[in-house]
Amino acid sequence: MALVQLNFQSSYLFGNTNVNLILPDLPRGAAPKDFYREKKYPVLWLLHGTFGDATDWVRKTNIELYACEKNLIVVMPSGMNADYANWPGFGMGYQMYDYLTEELMPLIHNWFPASSRREDNFIAGLSMGGRGTCVYAFNHPELFAAAYVMSSCPQDMRTGAMSPGWGNRDKNRLQNAGGLEALIDSPQNTWDIAAKLAGRTDLPRFCFSCGTEDSLMYENFKKFRAYAESIGFDAKFEEVPGYSHEWRFWEACIQKAVDFFLPDEHGQGNTF
């Protein structure tokens, strides 16, 4: 396995940023001059959650093992607590939504042996990264073959804004967007975008997974599942007993996600 720690000055984040990459493993007995030839590998864009960074998935799961078993490149960017949205009012600007598709993807596809074909690109994330996964896959379905959302899902922003539990984070999101109507019209409103996408046959394959003990997300997970069924939005939903908002769950999820993206020759993968 090759673990690449990339640091570069981003034109969209207006400063240096860190990205971790897992590259396919040189098989035992293989000649390096043969293995390291021009070949394009499938890519997983793997997003961290709140308080996280590019190191989370490598430090807290076995993603390296699962990726190497599938000859899968994994790209893990750092995105602070930006909800994978553009924040023009922060510092000199922090365009996290644009950064992934307009800067990081072209960089990885052209500097590394990474396939740019839609059928070879997948996206996944946990919690805030699950929200980001929805944002990117819903707004750019032409870029990804499949998406796996862990401990997150689209949320009805209209009812959320009326809730007593609407916290400082959501208030900041509201202010950043320029008000509720602007937020509803933004790429962040995946609840409404889901209705626009429903019925299309050219979408990525979606899987949403949530633990039944997740006090942060389980109720909204059930609400979105019912909503998706009512509008005809095609997705797989995994409700897993006994897990909360925790790394033990996400470790199990990432193994499932890799199999969801690249199933074995029998079409079977790991189960909880």
C-alpha positions as CSV (number, residue, x, y, z in Angstrom):
1,M,0.0,0.0,0.0
2,A,1.1,3.5,-0.7
3,L,-0.2,6.2,1.6
4,V,0.4,9.6,0.0
5,Q,0.1,12.7,2.1
6,L,-0.5,15.6,-0.2
7,N,-0.3,19.3,0.8
8,F,-0.8,22.0,-1.7
9,Q,-2.1,25.6,-2.0
10,S,-5.7,25.5,-3.1
11,S,-7.1,28.2,-5.4
12,Y,-10.6,27.5,-4.0
13,L,-9.8,27.2,-0.3
14,F,-7.3,30.2,-0.4
15,G,-4.6,28.5,1.5
16,N,-2.7,25.2,2.0
17,T,-4.8,22.1,2.4
18,N,-4.1,18.4,3.2
19,V,-5.3,15.4,1.3
20,N,-4.5,11.7,2.1
21,L,-4.5,9.1,-0.6
22,I,-4.4,5.3,-0.6
23,L,-2.9,3.8,-3.8
24,P,-3.1,0.2,-4.9
25,D,-0.7,-2.3,-3.3
26,L,2.2,-3.9,-5.2
27,P,1.4,-7.6,-5.2
28,R,4.0,-9.9,-3.8
29,G,6.2,-11.3,-6.6
30,A,5.1,-8.6,-9.1
31,A,7.8,-6.7,-10.9
32,P,7.6,-3.0,-10.1
33,K,8.4,-2.0,-13.6
34,D,5.3,-4.0,-14.8
35,F,3.0,-2.9,-11.9
36,Y,3.8,0.8,-12.1
37,R,2.9,1.2,-15.7
38,E,0.2,3.4,-17.1
39,K,-3.1,2.0,-15.7
40,K,-6.2,3.8,-14.3
41,Y,-7.8,2.6,-11.1
42,P,-11.3,3.2,-9.6
43,V,-11.5,6.0,-7.1
44,L,-13.4,6.5,-3.8
45,W,-13.8,10.1,-2.6
46,L,-14.1,9.6,1.1
47,L,-15.4,12.5,3.3
48,H,-14.8,13.0,7.0
49,G,-17.3,14.3,9.6
50,T,-17.5,17.2,12.0
51,F,-14.2,17.9,13.8
52,G,-12.4,15.6,11.4
53,D,-9.7,15.9,8.7
54,A,-7.9,13.9,6.1
55,T,-6.4,11.5,8.6
56,D,-9.6,10.3,10.2
57,W,-10.4,7.3,8.0
58,V,-6.8,6.0,8.0
59,R,-6.5,6.3,11.8
60,K,-9.8,4.9,12.8
61,T,-10.8,2.2,10.3
62,N,-9.3,-0.5,8.1
63,I,-10.0,1.4,4.9
64,E,-6.4,0.7,3.7
65,L,-7.0,-3.1,3.8
66,Y,-10.4,-2.9,2.1
67,A,-9.1,-0.6,-0.6
68,C,-6.1,-2.7,-1.4
69,E,-8.2,-5.8,-1.7
70,K,-10.1,-4.1,-4.5
71,N,-7.2,-2.1,-6.1
72,L,-9.1,1.0,-5.2
73,I,-7.7,4.5,-4.9
74,V,-9.1,6.4,-1.9
75,V,-9.0,10.2,-1.7
76,M,-9.6,11.7,1.7
77,P,-9.6,15.6,1.7
78,S,-9.8,17.9,4.7
79,G,-12.8,20.2,4.8
80,M,-12.9,21.7,8.3
81,N,-16.5,22.0,9.6
82,A,-17.7,23.6,6.4
83,D,-20.5,21.2,5.6
84,Y,-18.9,20.8,2.1
85,A,-20.5,24.2,1.2
86,N,-19.0,27.4,-0.1
87,W,-18.3,30.0,2.6
88,P,-17.4,33.3,0.8
89,G,-17.6,35.3,4.1
90,F,-14.9,33.2,5.8
91,G,-11.4,34.8,5.7
92,M,-10.5,35.2,2.1
93,G,-13.2,32.7,1.1
94,Y,-13.5,29.0,1.6
95,Q,-15.2,27.4,-1.4
96,M,-15.4,23.8,-0.2
97,Y,-18.3,22.8,-2.5
98,D,-16.4,24.0,-5.6
99,Y,-13.1,22.7,-4.4
100,L,-13.8,19.0,-4.7
101,T,-15.2,19.0,-8.3
102,E,-13.3,21.9,-9.8
103,E,-9.9,21.5,-8.3
104,L,-9.3,18.2,-6.4
105,M,-10.9,15.9,-8.9
106,P,-8.9,17.3,-11.9
107,L,-5.7,17.1,-9.8
108,I,-6.2,13.5,-8.8
109,H,-7.4,12.3,-12.2
110,N,-4.4,13.9,-14.0
111,W,-1.5,13.5,-11.5
112,F,-2.3,10.0,-10.2
113,P,-3.3,6.7,-11.9
114,A,-6.9,7.5,-11.2
115,S,-9.7,6.8,-13.7
116,S,-11.9,9.8,-14.5
117,R,-14.7,7.6,-15.9
118,R,-18.0,8.0,-14.1
119,E,-18.4,4.3,-13.7
120,D,-15.1,4.2,-11.8
121,N,-15.8,7.0,-9.3
122,F,-17.6,6.6,-6.0
123,I,-18.3,8.8,-3.0
124,A,-19.0,8.2,0.6
125,G,-18.9,9.9,4.0
126,L,-20.0,9.8,7.6
127,S,-22.2,12.4,9.4
128,M,-21.2,15.8,8.0
129,G,-19.3,13.8,5.3
130,G,-22.6,11.9,4.6
131,R,-24.3,15.3,4.1
132,G,-21.4,16.2,1.7
133,T,-21.9,12.9,-0.1
134,C,-25.5,13.8,-0.7
135,V,-24.6,17.3,-1.8
136,Y,-22.0,16.1,-4.4
137,A,-23.9,13.1,-5.7
138,F,-27.2,14.9,-5.9
139,N,-25.8,17.9,-7.7
140,H,-23.3,16.1,-9.8
141,P,-24.8,12.7,-10.6
142,E,-22.9,12.6,-13.8
143,L,-19.6,12.3,-11.8
144,F,-20.3,9.2,-9.6
145,A,-21.5,5.7,-10.2
146,A,-22.6,5.2,-6.6
147,A,-22.8,6.9,-3.2
148,Y,-22.8,5.5,0.3
149,V,-24.2,7.8,3.1
150,M,-23.4,6.9,6.7
151,S,-25.3,8.4,9.6
152,S,-26.7,11.1,7.5
153,C,-29.3,11.9,4.9
154,P,-31.2,14.9,3.3
155,Q,-33.1,17.0,5.8
156,D,-36.2,19.1,5.3
157,M,-34.7,22.6,5.8
158,R,-38.1,24.2,6.1
159,T,-39.2,22.2,9.2
160,G,-35.7,22.4,10.6
161,A,-35.7,26.1,10.6
162,M,-38.9,26.1,12.6
163,S,-37.5,23.6,15.2
164,P,-36.4,24.7,18.7
165,G,-33.4,22.5,18.2
166,W,-32.1,24.7,15.4
167,G,-28.6,25.4,16.7
168,N,-25.8,27.8,16.1
169,R,-24.3,25.7,13.3
170,D,-27.6,25.7,11.3
171,K,-28.0,29.4,12.1
172,N,-24.5,30.0,10.6
173,R,-25.4,28.0,7.5
174,L,-28.6,30.1,7.2
175,Q,-26.6,33.3,7.4
176,N,-23.9,32.1,5.1
177,A,-26.5,31.3,2.4
178,G,-28.2,34.6,2.8
179,G,-31.4,33.5,4.4
180,L,-33.8,30.5,4.3
181,E,-35.0,31.0,0.8
182,A,-31.5,31.3,-0.5
183,L,-30.5,28.1,1.4
184,I,-33.5,26.3,0.0
185,D,-32.4,27.3,-3.5
186,S,-28.8,26.2,-2.9
187,P,-27.0,22.9,-3.6
188,Q,-27.2,22.2,0.1
189,N,-31.0,21.5,-0.1
190,T,-30.7,17.9,-1.1
191,W,-34.2,17.2,0.3
192,D,-35.9,19.2,-2.6
193,I,-33.2,18.1,-5.1
194,A,-34.2,14.4,-4.3
195,A,-37.7,15.1,-5.6
196,K,-36.3,16.6,-8.8
197,L,-34.1,13.5,-9.3
198,A,-36.8,10.9,-8.5
199,G,-37.6,8.6,-11.3
200,R,-34.5,9.3,-13.3
201,T,-32.7,6.2,-14.5
202,D,-29.2,7.8,-14.9
203,L,-28.5,8.4,-11.2
204,P,-25.8,6.9,-9.1
205,R,-26.7,3.9,-6.9
206,F,-27.5,5.2,-3.4
207,C,-27.2,3.5,-0.1
208,F,-28.1,5.2,3.3
209,S,-27.1,3.5,6.5
210,C,-27.9,4.5,10.1
211,G,-27.7,2.9,13.5
212,T,-31.0,2.5,15.4
213,E,-29.3,4.0,18.5
214,D,-28.1,7.1,16.7
215,S,-29.9,9.9,18.6
216,L,-28.6,12.5,16.2
217,M,-29.8,11.0,12.9
218,Y,-32.1,8.0,13.3
219,E,-35.4,9.9,13.4
220,N,-34.4,12.0,10.4
221,F,-33.2,8.8,8.6
222,K,-36.7,7.3,9.0
223,K,-38.3,10.5,7.8
224,F,-36.2,10.6,4.7
225,R,-36.7,6.9,4.0
226,A,-40.5,7.5,4.0
227,Y,-40.1,10.6,1.9
228,A,-37.9,8.8,-0.6
229,E,-40.5,6.1,-1.0
230,S,-43.3,8.6,-1.4
231,I,-41.5,10.5,-4.3
232,G,-40.1,7.4,-5.9
233,F,-36.5,8.1,-5.2
234,D,-34.6,4.8,-5.7
235,A,-32.2,4.0,-2.9
236,K,-31.1,1.3,-0.5
237,F,-31.7,1.9,3.2
238,E,-29.8,0.0,5.9
239,E,-31.2,0.2,9.5
240,V,-28.6,-1.4,11.8
241,P,-29.7,-2.3,15.4
242,G,-27.4,-1.5,18.3
243,Y,-25.2,1.2,16.8
244,S,-25.1,4.9,17.6
245,H,-23.1,7.8,16.0
246,E,-19.8,6.0,16.4
247,W,-16.6,4.7,14.7
248,R,-17.5,1.1,15.4
249,F,-20.5,1.6,13.1
250,W,-18.5,3.5,10.5
251,E,-15.8,0.8,10.4
252,A,-18.5,-1.7,9.6
253,C,-20.0,0.7,7.0
254,I,-16.8,1.4,5.1
255,Q,-16.3,-2.3,4.5
256,K,-19.9,-2.6,3.3
257,A,-19.4,0.5,1.1
258,V,-16.4,-0.8,-0.7
259,D,-18.3,-4.0,-1.5
260,F,-21.3,-1.9,-2.6
261,F,-19.1,0.0,-5.0
262,L,-17.1,-3.0,-6.2
263,P,-18.9,-6.3,-5.5
264,D,-17.1,-9.5,-6.0
265,E,-17.7,-11.7,-9.0
266,H,-20.8,-13.3,-7.2
267,G,-22.3,-9.9,-6.4
268,Q,-22.0,-10.6,-2.7
269,G,-20.4,-8.4,-0.1
270,N,-20.0,-8.2,3.6
271,T,-23.0,-7.9,5.9
272,F,-23.5,-6.4,9.4
